[in-house]
């Protein structure tokens, strides 16, 4: 039943999300005693501000009420973006995380590898990882189909401009990240 309900919720909210430039990452219907919580996880290139998520939440709430997917029983709607501990599984996850640090496990040459690096460019199903060691940059090419696990790593080190350029970030994105870090 819950699976059918989450599919119906997804079918109602996805057109609203697409029109607003978002991707639907997950729908969850949680039913703690005496309540119903609907969690909708969204993402888009460039991320989303709290104000944008609040506006989106109102639009999704209106769509859900109009479609009457949840019936007359009240519910709490949570619209959120993926957290840093969420696995990177789709190419768009990697693209949106370019320049961020990642803990990644992958197989190559018949052995398992476990490393932390910055996410670089992605093309034709191959990811470029950028590593900085004592001021020297190196890159590793990893086919996405060899990745067994990957999550964004919380990294408090501020990467240098050369490191971010090696990740494929342009001047505008580098400046935007610098401004955010200075706030």
N, C-alpha and C positions, 0 to 999 in steps of 0.2 A: 504494500500500500504506500509506504513512504517513498519508495523508488518511483512509483507512478506519479505521486504528488510532486516530487522534485523535478521530474521531467516536464510536467505541466507548468510548473513555475518557470522553469528554464525557457519553455516555448513562449511564454508570455513576456518575459523580461528581455530575451535576446534581441528582438527587433528594436526595442527602446535603447538598449546598450549600443547596438551597431550604429544606429542613427546618431548617437552622441559620441561615436568614435572609440568605444570601449570593446574589449573582448570579455566574454563570460568565461571565467576560469573554473568556478565551482558554485553549485547551489547545495545548501544543506538545510534540512528541516529538522530542527531540534525540538524535542518535546519533554522538557523537564516538568516535574509534577505541577499541574495547574497553569501551564503556559505553553505557548508555541513561539518559537524563535525561527525566523527565516534569515539565513546568512547567505549573502550573495557576494562572491569574491570576483572582482573585476580588475582589469589592467589595461593600460594603453601606453603607447610610445610617449615618453616624456613624463610619465607618472600622472598623479592626480592630487590636487590640493584638497584640503578639508572642505573648503567652500564648494568645490566642484562635486565632491562626493555627497555633500548635503543636498545640492540641487538634484543630483542623479537619484538620490534616495527618494525625494519627493515624487519624481517622475515615475519611478518603479512602483512606489506605493499606490499611486493613482492607477497605473496599469493593472496591478494585481487586484485592486478593489473593483475596477471596471469588469475584469474577467471573472471575478468571483471564484477564483481558483481555490481559495482557502475557506470559502463559506462565510458564515456570519460570525464565527468565533474569532475574537481578537487575536492579534499576533504582533510580535515585535520584529521589525525589519532592521537588519544590520547590513550595510553596504561597506565593504572594505577592500583593500588591496592585499595582494599576497605578502606574507611576512618574510623576513630574511631567512628563516629556517626552512622555507618551502623548497622542495626539490625543483631543480631546473630540468624540465622534461621535453619541452617543445622548442623549436628553433627561435620562436619569438621571445621566449624567456631569456635565451642567451643574448639575443640582439638588444633587448631592453636592459640587460645587465652589463653591457659593454663598459669596460673600465673598472668594474667592481672586482673585489677579491672573491675567489671561489675556492672552496674545498672540493676537490674532484678526485674521483676514483675511475680509472679506465684501464683497459687491457691493450697492450701493444707488444709485439714480438713474443707472444706466448706468455707474457708475465703481467701481473697486476701492478699498477702504479697508483700511488696516493700522493697528491701534492696540493699545495696552495699556490695560486698564481692569479694574475688579473685576466679578465675575459677580454680578448681582443676581437678581431674581425671574425665573421663567420661567412663562409661561402661554399656552395655546393656540398653542404653537409659536413664540412670540415671546420673545426674551431681552432683559432690561434690563441694559445695561452702565452702571456707575457710575464716573465719572471725578472725581478730586479734583485741582484745580489752584489752587495758592496759597490753600488753605483753602475754596475754593468747590466745591460739588458740582454735577455735571450728569449727566444720564442720556441714553442713546441707546437706542432700541428697534431690535432687529435680528431679523428673522425667521430662524429656524434654517435654513431652506432656502436662505438667501443666504450662509451661512458656508462658506467654501472651505477654511479651515484654522484650527484653534484648539488651543493647548496651554497648560496652566497655566504661569504665569511665576513663577520663583523670585523672591520679593520680600521683602527684608529690612526694609522699612519697616513699622512697626506701624501699621495703619490706625486712625483715630479711631473712637470709638463711633458718631458720627453717620454716618460712611461705612459702617460695618457695618450699621447700621439701614436705611440706604438700599438696601443689598443684600438686605434682607428677613430678616436674622437677628434672632432674639428675644433677650431678656435672658439666658436660660439658655445659649444657644449663644455669645453674646458673652462671658459669664463663663467658659465652658469654654475658649474660645480664649485668653483672657487668662491663665488658669491654666497652660495648655500653654506659652504663650510665656514665662512667668515661670520655668518649670522648667529 
